[in-house]
Amino acid sequence: MPRMFQGDALEHALRTARLDVPPDRVEILRATVESVYSVLDQLDTLDLGETPPATALNARWE
């Protein structure tokens, strides 16, 4: 089930993050955030089998 920002949840998140988003941009942002959550929900369904969680990251490209 896709996650959706209902009511003033997105506005509350924006206030908590201290982001000043003009009212005319909030609905555009809502659609974008819901899209991102949709992708994350799809990733949650992947069966990783016996893959252990990553405990460290070496970001060098060697």
N, CA, C and O atoms as a CHARMM CRD file, in Angstrom:
* protein
*
  248
    1    1 MET  N      0.85000  -1.18400   0.00000 PROA 1      0.00000
    2    1 MET  CA     0.00000   0.00000   0.00000 PROA 1      0.00000
    3    1 MET  C      0.89100   1.24100   0.00000 PROA 1      0.00000
    4    1 MET  O      1.75300   1.37200   0.86800 PROA 1      0.00000
    5    2 PRO  N      0.70200   2.14600  -0.94800 PROA 2      0.00000
    6    2 PRO  CA     1.54200   3.34700  -1.00000 PROA 2      0.00000
    7    2 PRO  C      1.30400   4.25100   0.19900 PROA 2      0.00000
    8    2 PRO  O      0.18200   4.39400   0.68500 PROA 2      0.00000
    9    3 ARG  N      2.37300   4.84500   0.65300 PROA 3      0.00000
   10    3 ARG  CA     2.26500   5.80200   1.75400 PROA 3      0.00000
   11    3 ARG  C      1.83600   7.13700   1.18200 PROA 3      0.00000
   12    3 ARG  O      2.29500   7.54400   0.11500 PROA 3      0.00000
   13    4 MET  N      0.96500   7.80700   1.88800 PROA 4      0.00000
   14    4 MET  CA     0.50600   9.10600   1.42100 PROA 4      0.00000
   15    4 MET  C      0.52900  10.08900   2.58100 PROA 4      0.00000
   16    4 MET  O      0.22500   9.73700   3.72100 PROA 4      0.00000
   17    5 PHE  N      0.88400  11.29200   2.27900 PROA 5      0.00000
   18    5 PHE  CA     0.83300  12.35500   3.27000 PROA 5      0.00000
   19    5 PHE  C     -0.59800  12.86900   3.29700 PROA 5      0.00000
   20    5 PHE  O     -1.01500  13.60000   2.39900 PROA 5      0.00000
   21    6 GLN  N     -1.34200  12.49300   4.31300 PROA 6      0.00000
   22    6 GLN  CA    -2.73100  12.91500   4.41600 PROA 6      0.00000
   23    6 GLN  C     -2.84800  14.12100   5.33900 PROA 6      0.00000
   24    6 GLN  O     -2.02800  14.32800   6.23300 PROA 6      0.00000
   25    7 GLY  N     -3.87900  14.90100   5.09900 PROA 7      0.00000
   26    7 GLY  CA    -4.11600  16.07500   5.92800 PROA 7      0.00000
   27    7 GLY  C     -2.94600  17.03200   5.85600 PROA 7      0.00000
   28    7 GLY  O     -2.46400  17.36200   4.77300 PROA 7      0.00000
   29    8 ASP  N     -2.49600  17.47200   7.01000 PROA 8      0.00000
   30    8 ASP  CA    -1.38800  18.43400   7.04200 PROA 8      0.00000
   31    8 ASP  C     -0.05200  17.77300   7.38300 PROA 8      0.00000
   32    8 ASP  O      0.86700  18.44400   7.85000 PROA 8      0.00000
   33    9 ALA  N      0.06200  16.45200   7.15200 PROA 9      0.00000
   34    9 ALA  CA     1.29100  15.72800   7.50200 PROA 9      0.00000
   35    9 ALA  C      2.51000  16.27400   6.75300 PROA 9      0.00000
   36    9 ALA  O      3.57900  16.42100   7.34500 PROA 9      0.00000
   37   10 LEU  N      2.36100  16.57400   5.47200 PROA 10     0.00000
   38   10 LEU  CA     3.49100  17.11200   4.70900 PROA 10     0.00000
   39   10 LEU  C      3.86500  18.49700   5.22500 PROA 10     0.00000
   40   10 LEU  O      5.04500  18.80600   5.38900 PROA 10     0.00000
   41   11 GLU  N      2.86500  19.32300   5.47800 PROA 11     0.00000
   42   11 GLU  CA     3.14300  20.66000   5.99800 PROA 11     0.00000
   43   11 GLU  C      3.85400  20.57300   7.34900 PROA 11     0.00000
   44   11 GLU  O      4.76200  21.35300   7.63400 PROA 11     0.00000
   45   12 HSD  N      3.42600  19.60600   8.18400 PROA 12     0.00000
   46   12 HSD  CA     4.08200  19.40900   9.48300 PROA 12     0.00000
   47   12 HSD  C      5.54200  18.98800   9.27900 PROA 12     0.00000
   48   12 HSD  O      6.43400  19.48600   9.96500 PROA 12     0.00000
   49   13 ALA  N      5.78400  18.07100   8.33600 PROA 13     0.00000
   50   13 ALA  CA     7.15000  17.62400   8.04700 PROA 13     0.00000
   51   13 ALA  C      8.00300  18.79000   7.55700 PROA 13     0.00000
   52   13 ALA  O      9.16900  18.91000   7.93300 PROA 13     0.00000
   53   14 LEU  N      7.43000  19.64000   6.72800 PROA 14     0.00000
   54   14 LEU  CA     8.17100  20.80500   6.22000 PROA 14     0.00000
   55   14 LEU  C      8.50700  21.76900   7.35300 PROA 14     0.00000
   56   14 LEU  O      9.61500  22.30300   7.40400 PROA 14     0.00000
   57   15 ARG  N      7.55700  21.99500   8.26300 PROA 15     0.00000
   58   15 ARG  CA     7.83000  22.87600   9.41000 PROA 15     0.00000
   59   15 ARG  C      8.90900  22.27900  10.30200 PROA 15     0.00000
   60   15 ARG  O      9.80500  22.98700  10.75900 PROA 15     0.00000
   61   16 THR  N      8.82100  20.96200  10.55200 PROA 16     0.00000
   62   16 THR  CA     9.80300  20.28500  11.40200 PROA 16     0.00000
   63   16 THR  C     11.20100  20.39300  10.80100 PROA 16     0.00000
   64   16 THR  O     12.18100  20.58200  11.52200 PROA 16     0.00000
   65   17 ALA  N     11.28800  20.27200   9.47600 PROA 17     0.00000
   66   17 ALA  CA    12.57700  20.37500   8.78500 PROA 17     0.00000
   67   17 ALA  C     12.99100  21.81700   8.54900 PROA 17     0.00000
   68   17 ALA  O     14.06100  22.08300   8.00100 PROA 17     0.00000
   69   18 ARG  N     12.13300  22.75400   8.96900 PROA 18     0.00000
   70   18 ARG  CA    12.37600  24.18500   8.78700 PROA 18     0.00000
   71   18 ARG  C     12.59900  24.55500   7.31900 PROA 18     0.00000
   72   18 ARG  O     13.48300  25.34000   6.97400 PROA 18     0.00000
   73   19 LEU  N     11.75800  23.95500   6.47000 PROA 19     0.00000
   74   19 LEU  CA    11.80400  24.25100   5.04000 PROA 19     0.00000
   75   19 LEU  C     10.67000  25.19300   4.69900 PROA 19     0.00000
   76   19 LEU  O      9.50800  24.90600   4.98700 PROA 19     0.00000
   77   20 ASP  N     10.99900  26.29900   4.09600 PROA 20     0.00000
   78   20 ASP  CA    10.00800  27.28800   3.71800 PROA 20     0.00000
   79   20 ASP  C      9.61800  27.06100   2.25800 PROA 20     0.00000
   80   20 ASP  O     10.28300  27.54700   1.34300 PROA 20     0.00000
   81   21 VAL  N      8.54200  26.32100   2.05700 PROA 21     0.00000
   82   21 VAL  CA     8.06900  26.00400   0.71300 PROA 21     0.00000
   83   21 VAL  C      6.81400  26.83800   0.45300 PROA 21     0.00000
   84   21 VAL  O      5.86500  26.78400   1.23500 PROA 21     0.00000
   85   22 PRO  N      6.79900  27.60100  -0.62700 PROA 22     0.00000
   86   22 PRO  CA     5.61500  28.40300  -0.94000 PROA 22     0.00000
   87   22 PRO  C      4.38200  27.50400  -1.10500 PROA 22     0.00000
   88   22 PRO  O      4.48900  26.39400  -1.62700 PROA 22     0.00000
   89   23 PRO  N      3.21700  27.98000  -0.66200 PROA 23     0.00000
   90   23 PRO  CA     1.99400  27.17100  -0.73200 PROA 23     0.00000
   91   23 PRO  C      1.69200  26.61800  -2.11800 PROA 23     0.00000
   92   23 PRO  O      1.16200  25.51300  -2.23600 PROA 23     0.00000
   93   24 ASP  N      2.01800  27.36300  -3.16800 PROA 24     0.00000
   94   24 ASP  CA     1.72800  26.87600  -4.51600 PROA 24     0.00000
   95   24 ASP  C      2.65300  25.73300  -4.94200 PROA 24     0.00000
   96   24 ASP  O      2.40000  25.08400  -5.95600 PROA 24     0.00000
   97   25 ARG  N      3.71100  25.48200  -4.18600 PROA 25     0.00000
   98   25 ARG  CA     4.65000  24.40200  -4.51500 PROA 25     0.00000
   99   25 ARG  C      4.42600  23.14800  -3.67300 PROA 25     0.00000
  100   25 ARG  O      4.98800  22.09500  -3.97200 PROA 25     0.00000
  101   26 VAL  N      3.60700  23.25300  -2.62100 PROA 26     0.00000
  102   26 VAL  CA     3.41400  22.13300  -1.70200 PROA 26     0.00000
  103   26 VAL  C      2.80600  20.92400  -2.41100 PROA 26     0.00000
  104   26 VAL  O      3.24700  19.79700  -2.18400 PROA 26     0.00000
  105   27 GLU  N      1.80300  21.13400  -3.26600 PROA 27     0.00000
  106   27 GLU  CA     1.17200  20.00100  -3.95400 PROA 27     0.00000
  107   27 GLU  C      2.13300  19.32700  -4.93100 PROA 27     0.00000
  108   27 GLU  O      2.09300  18.10800  -5.09900 PROA 27     0.00000
  109   28 ILE  N      2.98400  20.10200  -5.56700 PROA 28     0.00000
  110   28 ILE  CA     4.00100  19.52100  -6.45200 PROA 28     0.00000
  111   28 ILE  C      4.96700  18.67800  -5.62800 PROA 28     0.00000
  112   28 ILE  O      5.33900  17.57100  -6.01900 PROA 28     0.00000
  113   29 LEU  N      5.36100  19.21800  -4.49000 PROA 29     0.00000
  114   29 LEU  CA     6.26700  18.49700  -3.59800 PROA 29     0.00000
  115   29 LEU  C      5.60200  17.23200  -3.06600 PROA 29     0.00000
  116   29 LEU  O      6.24700  16.18900  -2.96000 PROA 29     0.00000
  117   30 ARG  N      4.30900  17.31900  -2.72900 PROA 30     0.00000
  118   30 ARG  CA     3.57300  16.15700  -2.21200 PROA 30     0.00000
  119   30 ARG  C      3.62700  15.01000  -3.22800 PROA 30     0.00000
  120   30 ARG  O      3.87700  13.86300  -2.85700 PROA 30     0.00000
  121   31 ALA  N      3.39500  15.31900  -4.50300 PROA 31     0.00000
  122   31 ALA  CA     3.42900  14.28800  -5.54600 PROA 31     0.00000
  123   31 ALA  C      4.82400  13.67600  -5.66000 PROA 31     0.00000
  124   31 ALA  O      4.95700  12.46500  -5.83800 PROA 31     0.00000
  125   32 THR  N      5.84500  14.49100  -5.56000 PROA 32     0.00000
  126   32 THR  CA     7.22100  14.00500  -5.66300 PROA 32     0.00000
  127   32 THR  C      7.56500  13.11100  -4.48300 PROA 32     0.00000
  128   32 THR  O      8.14300  12.03800  -4.65900 PROA 32     0.00000
  129   33 VAL  N      7.21100  13.54900  -3.28300 PROA 33     0.00000
  130   33 VAL  CA     7.50800  12.75800  -2.08000 PROA 33     0.00000
  131   33 VAL  C      6.77100  11.42400  -2.12500 PROA 33     0.00000
  132   33 VAL  O      7.34400  10.39100  -1.77900 PROA 33     0.00000
  133   34 GLU  N      5.52200  11.43400  -2.54200 PROA 34     0.00000
  134   34 GLU  CA     4.77000  10.18900  -2.63700 PROA 34     0.00000
  135   34 GLU  C      5.38400   9.25100  -3.67400 PROA 34     0.00000
  136   34 GLU  O      5.35500   8.03300  -3.50100 PROA 34     0.00000
  137   35 SER  N      5.93400   9.80600  -4.74100 PROA 35     0.00000
  138   35 SER  CA     6.63500   8.99800  -5.74700 PROA 35     0.00000
  139   35 SER  C      7.86400   8.32900  -5.15900 PROA 35     0.00000
  140   35 SER  O      8.11400   7.14700  -5.39500 PROA 35     0.00000
  141   36 VAL  N      8.62500   9.08900  -4.39800 PROA 36     0.00000
  142   36 VAL  CA     9.82600   8.54100  -3.76600 PROA 36     0.00000
  143   36 VAL  C      9.44300   7.43000  -2.78800 PROA 36     0.00000
  144   36 VAL  O     10.07400   6.37300  -2.77800 PROA 36     0.00000
  145   37 TYR  N      8.41600   7.65900  -1.96400 PROA 37     0.00000
  146   37 TYR  CA     7.97600   6.61700  -1.03300 PROA 37     0.00000
  147   37 TYR  C      7.49100   5.38100  -1.76800 PROA 37     0.00000
  148   37 TYR  O      7.66300   4.26500  -1.27900 PROA 37     0.00000
  149   38 SER  N      6.88700   5.56200  -2.93300 PROA 38     0.00000
  150   38 SER  CA     6.42900   4.42900  -3.72500 PROA 38     0.00000
  151   38 SER  C      7.60800   3.55700  -4.15100 PROA 38     0.00000
  152   38 SER  O      7.53500   2.33000  -4.08700 PROA 38     0.00000
  153   39 VAL  N      8.68600   4.19200  -4.58300 PROA 39     0.00000
  154   39 VAL  CA     9.88900   3.44400  -4.97100 PROA 39     0.00000
  155   39 VAL  C     10.47500   2.72500  -3.75800 PROA 39     0.00000
  156   39 VAL  O     10.87400   1.56500  -3.85700 PROA 39     0.00000
  157   40 LEU  N     10.52900   3.40600  -2.61900 PROA 40     0.00000
  158   40 LEU  CA    11.05500   2.77900  -1.39600 PROA 40     0.00000
  159   40 LEU  C     10.19700   1.58900  -0.97800 PROA 40     0.00000
  160   40 LEU  O     10.72900   0.57400  -0.52900 PROA 40     0.00000
  161   41 ASP  N      8.88100   1.70200  -1.12000 PROA 41     0.00000
  162   41 ASP  CA     7.99400   0.58000  -0.80500 PROA 41     0.00000
  163   41 ASP  C      8.28500  -0.61000  -1.70300 PROA 41     0.00000
  164   41 ASP  O      8.23700  -1.75300  -1.25000 PROA 41     0.00000
  165   42 GLN  N      8.58700  -0.35500  -2.97800 PROA 42     0.00000
  166   42 GLN  CA     8.92400  -1.44300  -3.89400 PROA 42     0.00000
  167   42 GLN  C     10.22700  -2.11700  -3.47300 PROA 42     0.00000
  168   42 GLN  O     10.35500  -3.33700  -3.56800 PROA 42     0.00000
  169   43 LEU  N     11.19000  -1.32700  -3.00900 PROA 43     0.00000
  170   43 LEU  CA    12.45400  -1.90500  -2.55100 PROA 43     0.00000
  171   43 LEU  C     12.25700  -2.77800  -1.31900 PROA 43     0.00000
  172   43 LEU  O     12.96200  -3.77000  -1.13500 PROA 43     0.00000
  173   44 ASP  N     11.29000  -2.40600  -0.46900 PROA 44     0.00000
  174   44 ASP  CA    11.00000  -3.20200   0.72800 PROA 44     0.00000
  175   44 ASP  C     10.50900  -4.59700   0.38500 PROA 44     0.00000
  176   44 ASP  O     10.62100  -5.50500   1.20800 PROA 44     0.00000
  177   45 THR  N      9.96900  -4.78800  -0.80600 PROA 45     0.00000
  178   45 THR  CA     9.41800  -6.09500  -1.17800 PROA 45     0.00000
  179   45 THR  C     10.47900  -7.05200  -1.73600 PROA 45     0.00000
  180   45 THR  O     10.19400  -8.23100  -1.94500 PROA 45     0.00000
  181   46 LEU  N     11.69000  -6.55900  -1.97600 PROA 46     0.00000
  182   46 LEU  CA    12.73100  -7.41700  -2.54000 PROA 46     0.00000
  183   46 LEU  C     13.15400  -8.48800  -1.54200 PROA 46     0.00000
  184   46 LEU  O     13.38800  -8.20900  -0.36600 PROA 46     0.00000
  185   47 ASP  N     13.24700  -9.71900  -2.03800 PROA 47     0.00000
  186   47 ASP  CA    13.71400 -10.82000  -1.20600 PROA 47     0.00000
  187   47 ASP  C     15.23700 -10.86600  -1.31300 PROA 47     0.00000
  188   47 ASP  O     15.78600 -11.20900  -2.36000 PROA 47     0.00000
  189   48 LEU  N     15.89700 -10.52500  -0.23800 PROA 48     0.00000
  190   48 LEU  CA    17.35200 -10.49300  -0.24100 PROA 48     0.00000
  191   48 LEU  C     17.96600 -11.79300   0.24200 PROA 48     0.00000
  192   48 LEU  O     19.18800 -11.91700   0.31500 PROA 48     0.00000
  193   49 GLY  N     17.12600 -12.76300   0.57100 PROA 49     0.00000
  194   49 GLY  CA    17.61700 -14.06800   0.98700 PROA 49     0.00000
  195   49 GLY  C     18.51900 -13.98300   2.19200 PROA 49     0.00000
  196   49 GLY  O     18.15700 -13.39800   3.21300 PROA 49     0.00000
  197   50 GLU  N     19.68000 -14.55900   2.07300 PROA 50     0.00000
  198   50 GLU  CA    20.63700 -14.60200   3.18000 PROA 50     0.00000
  199   50 GLU  C     21.63500 -13.45700   3.14900 PROA 50     0.00000
  200   50 GLU  O     22.67200 -13.51800   3.81000 PROA 50     0.00000
  201   51 THR  N     21.33600 -12.43100   2.39800 PROA 51     0.00000
  202   51 THR  CA    22.24500 -11.29100   2.29600 PROA 51     0.00000
  203   51 THR  C     22.35000 -10.58700   3.64300 PROA 51     0.00000
  204   51 THR  O     21.35000 -10.09200   4.16200 PROA 51     0.00000
  205   52 PRO  N     23.55800 -10.53700   4.21800 PROA 52     0.00000
  206   52 PRO  CA    23.69100  -9.86100   5.51700 PROA 52     0.00000
  207   52 PRO  C     23.61300  -8.34300   5.34600 PROA 52     0.00000
  208   52 PRO  O     23.94500  -7.81500   4.28500 PROA 52     0.00000
  209   53 PRO  N     23.17900  -7.65600   6.38100 PROA 53     0.00000
  210   53 PRO  CA    23.13400  -6.19400   6.29400 PROA 53     0.00000
  211   53 PRO  C     24.53600  -5.60800   6.18800 PROA 53     0.00000
  212   53 PRO  O     25.48800  -6.16200   6.73800 PROA 53     0.00000
  213   54 ALA  N     24.66300  -4.49600   5.48600 PROA 54     0.00000
  214   54 ALA  CA    25.95300  -3.81800   5.37500 PROA 54     0.00000
  215   54 ALA  C     26.24700  -3.12600   6.70200 PROA 54     0.00000
  216   54 ALA  O     25.40400  -2.41100   7.24300 PROA 54     0.00000
  217   55 THR  N     27.43500  -3.34400   7.21200 PROA 55     0.00000
  218   55 THR  CA    27.81500  -2.71300   8.47700 PROA 55     0.00000
  219   55 THR  C     28.82700  -1.61500   8.27100 PROA 55     0.00000
  220   55 THR  O     29.13400  -0.86700   9.19900 PROA 55     0.00000
  221   56 ALA  N     29.35600  -1.50700   7.04800 PROA 56     0.00000
  222   56 ALA  CA    30.33800  -0.47300   6.75400 PROA 56     0.00000
  223   56 ALA  C     30.26900  -0.14300   5.26900 PROA 56     0.00000
  224   56 ALA  O     29.81700  -0.95700   4.46300 PROA 56     0.00000
  225   57 LEU  N     30.71600   1.04400   4.91700 PROA 57     0.00000
  226   57 LEU  CA    30.72100   1.46400   3.51900 PROA 57     0.00000
  227   57 LEU  C     32.05700   2.11600   3.21900 PROA 57     0.00000
  228   57 LEU  O     32.49200   3.04100   3.90500 PROA 57     0.00000
  229   58 ASN  N     32.69500   1.60900   2.17700 PROA 58     0.00000
  230   58 ASN  CA    33.92400   2.22900   1.69000 PROA 58     0.00000
  231   58 ASN  C     33.54800   2.88700   0.37500 PROA 58     0.00000
  232   58 ASN  O     33.38700   2.20900  -0.63900 PROA 58     0.00000
  233   59 ALA  N     33.40700   4.20000   0.38800 PROA 59     0.00000
  234   59 ALA  CA    32.90200   4.92100  -0.78300 PROA 59     0.00000
  235   59 ALA  C     33.97200   5.19100  -1.83300 PROA 59     0.00000
  236   59 ALA  O     33.68200   5.83700  -2.84000 PROA 59     0.00000
  237   60 ARG  N     35.18200   4.72500  -1.63200 PROA 60     0.00000
  238   60 ARG  CA    36.21800   4.93800  -2.66000 PROA 60     0.00000
  239   60 ARG  C     35.95300   4.03500  -3.85700 PROA 60     0.00000
  240   60 ARG  O     35.51600   2.89400  -3.70100 PROA 60     0.00000
  241   61 TRP  N     36.22300   4.55700  -5.06000 PROA 61     0.00000
  242   61 TRP  CA    35.97700   3.82400  -6.29300 PROA 61     0.00000
  243   61 TRP  C     37.26100   3.15800  -6.78600 PROA 61     0.00000
  244   61 TRP  O     37.72100   3.43500  -7.89300 PROA 61     0.00000
  245   62 GLU  N     37.80900   2.32400  -6.00200 PROA 62     0.00000
  246   62 GLU  CA    39.06500   1.63800  -6.38100 PROA 62     0.00000
  247   62 GLU  C     38.80800   0.23900  -6.79100 PROA 62     0.00000
  248   62 GLU  O     39.74200  -0.48300  -7.13900 PROA 62     0.00000
